[in-house]
Amino acid sequence: ISSFSAVDIWHLSICLKEG
């Protein structure tokens, strides 16, 4: 989890919203 970056979190939130 420590390897997560701001872009990873941003992309994940987009995927969750789109999904």
Secondary structure, DSSP 4 states (H G I P E B T S, - for coil): -TT--HHHHHHHHHHHHH-
